[in-house]
């Protein structure tokens, strides 16, 4: 198996564990000839190179991703990564702490937006889990 194939397989495994099969299946089904190279890139490099590294656990990586998305205002991705953070073991209080920290370093308006998105996602997840 080539290095790219190894990274792709490892990345797809981690991607499914972190984001869930339903999300990955939707992304895979939505691929077109135009978007396929990008999907391959993120699977091999974001998930197959970075998320598979041993230097940080997935909880820490999720905290970092939530902060980075907040800092850059990537709101379309934030909800997906709040779900991923929960899958990686963060609870509501820990996610709130990430956004409180982000308020200081990324700005109050950004953290306010992040809290709103996270609240909707966490409420939705609570309803799905019968909470």
CORLINMO-V618487 format. One line per field, one symbol per residue. phi: phi as a letter, one per 20 degrees, with the letter a starting at -180 (. if undefined). psi: psi as a letter, one per 40 degrees, with the letter a starting at -180 (. if undefined). burial: 1 if it has 9 or more other ideal C-beta (glycine too) atoms within 8 Angstrom, else 0. A space follows every 10 residues. Layout:
phi: ???
psi: ???
burial: ???
This chain:
phi: .fffffffff ffffgffeen fgfffffffe gcgfegffgf gfffefeede fefefcefff gfgffgffff gemeffefgg efgffffeof dgfffffgff ffgfedofgf fgffgfffgf ffffffffem e
psi: hidddddddd dddddddddi ddddddddde iiddeddddd dddddddddd eeiediiddd dddddddddd defgddeddd eddddddeei iddddddddd ddddeeiddd dddddddddd ddddddddee .
burial: 0000011111 1101110111 0011001000 0000110011 1111111110 1100000110 1111111111 1000100111 1111111101 0001110111 1110010001 1111101101 1100100000 0
